[in-house]
Amino acid sequence: MSIMDWAWLLIKILIVIGITMLHVAYVVYFERKVIGHMQARMGPMRVGWHGLLQPIADGIKLFFKEDIIPSNADKPLFYIAPVISVIAALASLAVLPIWEAFSIVNINIGLLYILALSSVGTFGIILAGWASNSKYAFLGSLRSAAQVISYEISMGLSLVPVILFAGSTDLVDIVNAQVKYPFIANPIFIVPFFVCLMAAIAETNRAPFDLPEAETELVAGYATEYSGIRFGLFFIAEYAGMFIMSAFITVCFLGGWYGPDAWIPWLGFLSFVPNWIWFMLKVYSLIFFYFWIRATLPRYRYDQLMGLGWKIFLPLTLASIVVAAVVKIL
């Protein structure tokens, strides 16, 4: 690689990290506003016009809070746990194509790469629970481990029909396989899409699958003993994970950067809209669904959560693989 290639790679890394940090800041504001209006409240209104500066104020406050470390904690592991979660989240961004001409790197196993890193982030949570020397944090980390094992299998299997029809695990190839119609328009993909979306919500520990950090049972779960900037790192990892999973589902099922003008001839007048706009609209529609689910559904009991993963989602994905394979052969 030439110096210019390295410079362009660095610029792309900085752009993606910058977009992610901006997303983390303002998706929290968006969430508070959306849920506030769903509950007949106004949401943040004090800092800036309609509370637009609230995320900045919260970030500054968190940065200057005292970083407390429990006296009985395993300090090296306590330090490194949030870093692992953030690095795993940011590393996933390297292969996500926002449009065909823009991804940090394009590898032919991008789908498997993101699936693998979505599990690696859980190691940070497990280490946090172990290193904190707190029963609440430890129980939260155990729940997270069991939850990821249960739902990672269903998520992986739900993507098998995508691989069958795209003929590749390269994310760009998967999007290009949807140039005539998005996979979600095919009835075969309705069940895999639903299972993948629910598994993504469970893997990011979002309501109603937020058992690892259930406030009423475990205080703050695996993050109970964390404060200041280290707590903020877990926060960044969670909201970055929401963006990554939403973008991943957009690529695999919703046609990626292709807009409706690519599939519906009489919508050709929309061809002036940049591809990355369509991509972001799909991603934030899925993120809105995260918020909607949080505002409407109560938290599952732990046994219900495990039963849903093993007794319902797993058989559904296995059945969908059989159907997809039969249709592909025929």
MARKE-414305 format. One record per residue (C-alpha): x, z, y; residue number from 1; chain; residue in three letters. Coordinates in nm, 2 decimals. Layout:
N
SITE        x        z        y    nr   kette   rest
SITE        X        Z        Y   NUM       A    Ala
...
***
This chain:
330
SITE        x        z        y    nr   kette   rest
SITE     0.00     0.00     0.00     1       A    Met
SITE     0.12    -0.08     0.35     2       A    Ser
SITE     0.13     0.16     0.64     3       A    Ile
SITE    -0.19     0.00     0.78     4       A    Met
SITE    -0.37     0.06     0.45     5       A    Asp
SITE    -0.27     0.42     0.45     6       A    Trp
SITE    -0.38     0.45     0.81     7       A    Ala
SITE    -0.72     0.30     0.73     8       A    Trp
SITE    -0.76     0.53     0.43     9       A    Leu
SITE    -0.68     0.83     0.65    10       A    Leu
SITE    -0.93     0.71     0.91    11       A    Ile
SITE    -1.20     0.67     0.65    12       A    Lys
SITE    -1.13     1.02     0.51    13       A    Ile
SITE    -1.16     1.17     0.87    14       A    Leu
SITE    -1.49     0.98     0.93    15       A    Ile
SITE    -1.65     1.10     0.60    16       A    Val
SITE    -1.54     1.46     0.66    17       A    Ile
SITE    -1.66     1.44     1.02    18       A    Gly
SITE    -2.00     1.31     0.91    19       A    Ile
SITE    -2.02     1.58     0.65    20       A    Thr
SITE    -1.95     1.86     0.89    21       A    Met
SITE    -2.20     1.72     1.14    22       A    Leu
SITE    -2.45     1.70     0.86    23       A    His
SITE    -2.39     2.06     0.75    24       A    Val
SITE    -2.44     2.18     1.11    25       A    Ala
SITE    -2.75     1.99     1.19    26       A    Tyr
SITE    -2.92     1.97     0.85    27       A    Val
SITE    -2.95     2.35     0.88    28       A    Val
SITE    -3.12     2.31     1.22    29       A    Tyr
SITE    -3.34     2.04     1.07    30       A    Phe
SITE    -3.43     2.27     0.78    31       A    Glu
SITE    -3.52     2.56     1.01    32       A    Arg
SITE    -3.73     2.33     1.23    33       A    Lys
SITE    -3.92     2.16     0.94    34       A    Val
SITE    -3.99     2.49     0.75    35       A    Ile
SITE    -4.09     2.65     1.08    36       A    Gly
SITE    -4.35     2.39     1.16    37       A    His
SITE    -4.47     2.40     0.80    38       A    Met
SITE    -4.53     2.78     0.85    39       A    Gln
SITE    -4.69     2.72     1.20    40       A    Ala
SITE    -4.38     2.85     1.38    41       A    Arg
SITE    -4.15     2.68     1.64    42       A    Met
SITE    -3.81     2.73     1.47    43       A    Gly
SITE    -3.50     2.77     1.68    44       A    Pro
SITE    -3.58     2.73     2.05    45       A    Met
SITE    -3.34     2.95     2.25    46       A    Arg
SITE    -2.99     2.79     2.24    47       A    Val
SITE    -3.00     2.46     2.42    48       A    Gly
SITE    -3.30     2.22     2.45    49       A    Trp
SITE    -3.53     2.30     2.16    50       A    His
SITE    -3.25     2.49     2.00    51       A    Gly
SITE    -3.02     2.19     1.95    52       A    Leu
SITE    -2.71     2.41     2.01    53       A    Leu
SITE    -2.81     2.67     1.76    54       A    Gln
SITE    -2.59     2.54     1.48    55       A    Pro
SITE    -2.29     2.55     1.71    56       A    Ile
SITE    -2.37     2.91     1.81    57       A    Ala
SITE    -2.41     3.01     1.45    58       A    Asp
SITE    -2.08     2.85     1.36    59       A    Gly
SITE    -1.89     3.03     1.63    60       A    Ile
SITE    -2.05     3.36     1.54    61       A    Lys
SITE    -1.96     3.31     1.17    62       A    Leu
SITE    -1.60     3.21     1.26    63       A    Phe
SITE    -1.54     3.53     1.46    64       A    Phe
SITE    -1.71     3.77     1.21    65       A    Lys
SITE    -1.48     4.02     1.04    66       A    Glu
SITE    -1.35     3.89     0.70    67       A    Asp
SITE    -1.40     4.19     0.47    68       A    Ile
SITE    -1.25     4.20     0.13    69       A    Ile
SITE    -1.37     4.46    -0.12    70       A    Pro
SITE    -1.09     4.71    -0.22    71       A    Ser
SITE    -1.14     4.66    -0.59    72       A    Asn
SITE    -1.17     4.28    -0.57    73       A    Ala
SITE    -0.92     4.04    -0.75    74       A    Asp
SITE    -0.78     3.92    -0.42    75       A    Lys
SITE    -0.61     3.59    -0.52    76       A    Pro
SITE    -0.93     3.47    -0.70    77       A    Leu
SITE    -1.15     3.61    -0.42    78       A    Phe
SITE    -0.95     3.40    -0.17    79       A    Tyr
SITE    -0.95     3.08    -0.38    80       A    Ile
SITE    -1.32     3.07    -0.50    81       A    Ala
SITE    -1.48     2.93    -0.18    82       A    Pro
SITE    -1.20     2.68    -0.14    83       A    Val
SITE    -1.26     2.54    -0.49    84       A    Ile
SITE    -1.63     2.49    -0.41    85       A    Ser
SITE    -1.56     2.31    -0.08    86       A    Val
SITE    -1.28     2.09    -0.22    87       A    Ile
SITE    -1.51     1.99    -0.52    88       A    Ala
SITE    -1.78     1.89    -0.27    89       A    Ala
SITE    -1.56     1.70    -0.03    90       A    Leu
SITE    -1.37     1.52    -0.32    91       A    Ala
SITE    -1.71     1.38    -0.44    92       A    Ser
SITE    -1.74     1.20    -0.11    93       A    Leu
SITE    -1.44     0.99    -0.18    94       A    Ala
SITE    -1.63     0.75    -0.41    95       A    Val
SITE    -1.97     0.75    -0.25    96       A    Leu
SITE    -2.04     0.40    -0.10    97       A    Pro
SITE    -2.23     0.43     0.23    98       A    Ile
SITE    -2.24     0.05     0.22    99       A    Trp
SITE    -2.05    -0.21     0.02   100       A    Glu
SITE    -1.77    -0.24     0.26   101       A    Ala
SITE    -1.72     0.14     0.32   102       A    Phe
SITE    -1.61     0.40     0.07   103       A    Ser
SITE    -1.28     0.59     0.07   104       A    Ile
SITE    -1.19     0.46    -0.27   105       A    Val
SITE    -1.38     0.25    -0.52   106       A    Asn
SITE    -1.32     0.34    -0.89   107       A    Ile
SITE    -1.50     0.19    -1.19   108       A    Asn
SITE    -1.60     0.54    -1.32   109       A    Ile
SITE    -1.75     0.66    -0.99   110       A    Gly
SITE    -2.07     0.79    -1.16   111       A    Leu
SITE    -1.88     1.00    -1.41   112       A    Leu
SITE    -1.65     1.12    -1.14   113       A    Tyr
SITE    -1.93     1.26    -0.93   114       A    Ile
SITE    -2.10     1.42    -1.24   115       A    Leu
SITE    -1.77     1.59    -1.33   116       A    Ala
SITE    -1.70     1.72    -0.98   117       A    Leu
SITE    -2.06     1.86    -0.95   118       A    Ser
SITE    -1.96     2.09    -1.24   119       A    Ser
SITE    -1.62     2.18    -1.10   120       A    Val
SITE    -1.78     2.33    -0.79   121       A    Gly
SITE    -1.95     2.59    -1.01   122       A    Thr
SITE    -1.61     2.73    -1.11   123       A    Phe
SITE    -1.58     2.85    -0.75   124       A    Gly
SITE    -1.91     3.03    -0.78   125       A    Ile
SITE    -1.81     3.18    -1.12   126       A    Ile
SITE    -1.47     3.30    -0.98   127       A    Leu
SITE    -1.65     3.45    -0.68   128       A    Ala
SITE    -1.87     3.66    -0.90   129       A    Gly
SITE    -1.59     3.77    -1.12   130       A    Trp
SITE    -1.34     3.84    -0.84   131       A    Ala
SITE    -1.59     4.04    -0.62   132       A    Ser
SITE    -1.61     4.33    -0.87   133       A    Asn
SITE    -1.98     4.36    -0.79   134       A    Ser
SITE    -2.26     4.36    -1.04   135       A    Lys
SITE    -2.49     4.16    -0.81   136       A    Tyr
SITE    -2.22     3.89    -0.75   137       A    Ala
SITE    -2.13     3.88    -1.12   138       A    Phe
SITE    -2.50     3.84    -1.23   139       A    Leu
SITE    -2.54     3.56    -0.97   140       A    Gly
SITE    -2.24     3.37    -1.10   141       A    Ser
SITE    -2.35     3.40    -1.46   142       A    Leu
SITE    -2.69     3.26    -1.37   143       A    Arg
SITE    -2.52     2.97    -1.19   144       A    Ser
SITE    -2.31     2.89    -1.50   145       A    Ala
SITE    -2.61     2.89    -1.73   146       A    Ala
SITE    -2.81     2.69    -1.48   147       A    Gln
SITE    -2.55     2.42    -1.45   148       A    Val
SITE    -2.50     2.39    -1.82   149       A    Ile
SITE    -2.88     2.36    -1.87   150       A    Ser
SITE    -2.93     2.10    -1.60   151       A    Tyr
SITE    -2.60     1.90    -1.61   152       A    Glu
SITE    -2.70     1.77    -1.95   153       A    Ile
SITE    -3.04     1.65    -1.83   154       A    Ser
SITE    -2.89     1.49    -1.53   155       A    Met
SITE    -2.62     1.31    -1.73   156       A    Gly
SITE    -2.88     1.18    -1.98   157       A    Leu
SITE    -3.12     1.07    -1.70   158       A    Ser
SITE    -2.84     0.84    -1.58   159       A    Leu
SITE    -2.80     0.66    -1.91   160       A    Val
SITE    -3.08     0.41    -1.84   161       A    Pro
SITE    -2.91     0.34    -1.50   162       A    Val
SITE    -2.59     0.26    -1.69   163       A    Ile
SITE    -2.77     0.05    -1.95   164       A    Leu
SITE    -2.94    -0.17    -1.69   165       A    Phe
SITE    -2.65    -0.19    -1.44   166       A    Ala
SITE    -2.39    -0.24    -1.72   167       A    Gly
SITE    -2.14    -0.03    -1.53   168       A    Ser
SITE    -2.05     0.31    -1.41   169       A    Thr
SITE    -1.90     0.17    -1.08   170       A    Asp
SITE    -2.14     0.29    -0.80   171       A    Leu
SITE    -2.10    -0.04    -0.61   172       A    Val
SITE    -2.20    -0.24    -0.92   173       A    Asp
SITE    -2.50    -0.01    -0.97   174       A    Ile
SITE    -2.62    -0.08    -0.62   175       A    Val
SITE    -2.56    -0.45    -0.65   176       A    Asn
SITE    -2.77    -0.45    -0.98   177       A    Ala
SITE    -3.06    -0.34    -0.76   178       A    Gln
SITE    -3.04    -0.64    -0.52   179       A    Val
SITE    -3.37    -0.78    -0.65   180       A    Lys
SITE    -3.56    -0.45    -0.67   181       A    Tyr
SITE    -3.46    -0.08    -0.67   182       A    Pro
SITE    -3.46     0.08    -1.02   183       A    Phe
SITE    -3.73     0.32    -0.91   184       A    Ile
SITE    -3.97     0.02    -0.88   185       A    Ala
SITE    -3.94    -0.02    -1.26   186       A    Asn
SITE    -4.17     0.23    -1.44   187       A    Pro
SITE    -3.90     0.29    -1.70   188       A    Ile
SITE    -3.70     0.48    -1.43   189       A    Phe
SITE    -3.97     0.70    -1.30   190       A    Ile
SITE    -3.90     0.99    -1.55   191       A    Val
SITE    -3.52     0.96    -1.52   192       A    Pro
SITE    -3.55     0.96    -1.14   193       A    Phe
SITE    -3.77     1.27    -1.14   194       A    Phe
SITE    -3.55     1.46    -1.39   195       A    Val
SITE    -3.23     1.36    -1.20   196       A    Cys
SITE    -3.39     1.48    -0.87   197       A    Leu
SITE    -3.50     1.82    -1.02   198       A    Met
SITE    -3.16     1.87    -1.18   199       A    Ala
SITE    -2.99     1.79    -0.85   200       A    Ala
SITE    -3.20     2.06    -0.68   201       A    Ile
SITE    -3.11     2.31    -0.96   202       A    Ala
SITE    -2.74     2.22    -0.95   203       A    Glu
SITE    -2.72     2.28    -0.57   204       A    Thr
SITE    -2.89     2.62    -0.62   205       A    Asn
SITE    -3.18     2.53    -0.39   206       A    Arg
SITE    -3.53     2.67    -0.41   207       A    Ala
SITE    -3.72     2.70    -0.63   208       A    Pro
SITE    -3.41     2.70    -0.85   209       A    Phe
SITE    -3.21     2.94    -0.64   210       A    Asp
SITE    -3.18     3.21    -0.90   211       A    Leu
SITE    -2.80     3.26    -0.85   212       A    Pro
SITE    -2.86     3.39    -0.50   213       A    Glu
SITE    -3.21     3.54    -0.53   214       A    Ala
SITE    -3.23     3.78    -0.23   215       A    Glu
SITE    -3.50     4.00    -0.38   216       A    Thr
SITE    -3.30     4.06    -0.70   217       A    Glu
SITE    -2.93     4.01    -0.63   218       A    Leu
SITE    -2.89     4.07    -0.25   219       A    Val
SITE    -2.70     3.74    -0.19   220       A    Ala
SITE    -2.60     3.67    -0.55   221       A    Gly
SITE    -2.24     3.54    -0.59   222       A    Tyr
SITE    -2.18     3.55    -0.22   223       A    Ala
SITE    -2.28     3.92    -0.17   224       A    Thr
SITE    -1.93     4.05    -0.10   225       A    Glu
SITE    -1.83     3.75     0.12   226       A    Tyr
SITE    -1.84     3.75     0.50   227       A    Ser
SITE    -1.71     3.55     0.80   228       A    Gly
SITE    -1.54     3.22     0.74   229       A    Ile
SITE    -1.53     3.26     0.36   230       A    Arg
SITE    -1.90     3.29     0.34   231       A    Phe
SITE    -1.92     2.99     0.57   232       A    Gly
SITE    -1.72     2.79     0.31   233       A    Leu
SITE    -1.98     2.85     0.05   234       A    Phe
SITE    -2.25     2.75     0.30   235       A    Phe
SITE    -2.06     2.43     0.37   236       A    Ile
SITE    -2.03     2.36     0.00   237       A    Ala
SITE    -2.41     2.41    -0.06   238       A    Glu
SITE    -2.52     2.18     0.22   239       A    Tyr
SITE    -2.25     1.92     0.15   240       A    Ala
SITE    -2.37     1.93    -0.21   241       A    Gly
SITE    -2.73     1.85    -0.09   242       A    Met
SITE    -2.60     1.54     0.09   243       A    Phe
SITE    -2.38     1.43    -0.20   244       A    Ile
SITE    -2.66     1.46    -0.46   245       A    Met
SITE    -2.91     1.29    -0.23   246       A    Ser
SITE    -2.66     1.00    -0.17   247       A    Ala
SITE    -2.59     0.98    -0.54   248       A    Phe
SITE    -2.96     0.95    -0.63   249       A    Ile
SITE    -3.00     0.69    -0.35   250       A    Thr
SITE    -2.72     0.48    -0.51   251       A    Val
SITE    -2.85     0.52    -0.87   252       A    Cys
SITE    -3.22     0.48    -0.82   253       A    Phe
SITE    -3.32     0.38    -0.46   254       A    Leu
SITE    -3.11     0.07    -0.41   255       A    Gly
SITE    -2.83     0.22    -0.21   256       A    Gly
SITE    -2.77     0.04     0.12   257       A    Trp
SITE    -3.03    -0.23     0.05   258       A    Tyr
SITE    -3.34    -0.22     0.28   259       A    Gly
SITE    -3.69    -0.34     0.21   260       A    Pro
SITE    -3.60    -0.68     0.37   261       A    Asp
SITE    -3.38    -0.75     0.06   262       A    Ala
SITE    -3.68    -0.70    -0.18   263       A    Trp
SITE    -3.99    -0.81     0.01   264       A    Ile
SITE    -3.96    -1.16     0.17   265       A    Pro
SITE    -4.21    -1.10     0.45   266       A    Trp
SITE    -4.01    -0.81     0.57   267       A    Leu
SITE    -3.72    -1.04     0.65   268       A    Gly
SITE    -3.75    -0.96     1.02   269       A    Phe
SITE    -3.59    -0.61     0.94   270       A    Leu
SITE    -3.26    -0.78     0.84   271       A    Ser
SITE    -3.12    -0.68     1.18   272       A    Phe
SITE    -3.11    -0.31     1.07   273       A    Val
SITE    -2.76    -0.22     0.96   274       A    Pro
SITE    -2.72    -0.13     0.59   275       A    Asn
SITE    -2.59     0.22     0.66   276       A    Trp
SITE    -2.91     0.30     0.84   277       A    Ile
SITE    -3.12     0.22     0.53   278       A    Trp
SITE    -2.88     0.43     0.33   279       A    Phe
SITE    -2.91     0.73     0.56   280       A    Met
SITE    -3.29     0.70     0.58   281       A    Leu
SITE    -3.31     0.73     0.20   282       A    Lys
SITE    -3.07     1.01     0.19   283       A    Val
SITE    -3.25     1.22     0.45   284       A    Tyr
SITE    -3.59     1.14     0.30   285       A    Ser
SITE    -3.46     1.31    -0.02   286       A    Leu
SITE    -3.31     1.60     0.19   287       A    Ile
SITE    -3.65     1.64     0.35   288       A    Phe
SITE    -3.80     1.67     0.00   289       A    Phe
SITE    -3.55     1.96    -0.06   290       A    Tyr
SITE    -3.70     2.14     0.24   291       A    Phe
SITE    -4.06     2.06     0.14   292       A    Trp
SITE    -4.01     2.20    -0.20   293       A    Ile
SITE    -3.85     2.52    -0.06   294       A    Arg
SITE    -4.14     2.57     0.18   295       A    Ala
SITE    -4.41     2.52    -0.08   296       A    Thr
SITE    -4.30     2.65    -0.42   297       A    Leu
SITE    -4.21     3.01    -0.52   298       A    Pro
SITE    -3.89     3.08    -0.71   299       A    Arg
SITE    -3.90     3.04    -1.09   300       A    Tyr
SITE    -3.85     3.33    -1.32   301       A    Arg
SITE    -3.51     3.30    -1.50   302       A    Tyr
SITE    -3.67     3.23    -1.84   303       A    Asp
SITE    -3.90     2.97    -1.69   304       A    Gln
SITE    -3.60     2.80    -1.53   305       A    Leu
SITE    -3.41     2.78    -1.86   306       A    Met
SITE    -3.73     2.67    -2.05   307       A    Gly
SITE    -3.79     2.39    -1.80   308       A    Leu
SITE    -3.44     2.26    -1.85   309       A    Gly
SITE    -3.42     2.27    -2.23   310       A    Trp
SITE    -3.78     2.23    -2.34   311       A    Lys
SITE    -3.91     1.98    -2.09   312       A    Ile
SITE    -3.64     1.79    -1.90   313       A    Phe
SITE    -3.41     1.74    -2.20   314       A    Leu
SITE    -3.67     1.58    -2.43   315       A    Pro
SITE    -3.80     1.37    -2.14   316       A    Leu
SITE    -3.46     1.22    -2.08   317       A    Thr
SITE    -3.40     1.16    -2.45   318       A    Leu
SITE    -3.73     0.98    -2.47   319       A    Ala
SITE    -3.65     0.77    -2.16   320       A    Ser
SITE    -3.32     0.66    -2.30   321       A    Ile
SITE    -3.50     0.54    -2.62   322       A    Val
SITE    -3.75     0.35    -2.41   323       A    Val
SITE    -3.48     0.20    -2.18   324       A    Ala
SITE    -3.27     0.09    -2.48   325       A    Ala
SITE    -3.57    -0.08    -2.65   326       A    Val
SITE    -3.67    -0.26    -2.33   327       A    Val
SITE    -3.31    -0.37    -2.27   328       A    Lys
SITE    -3.28    -0.51    -2.62   329       A    Ile
SITE    -3.61    -0.69    -2.60   330       A    Leu
***
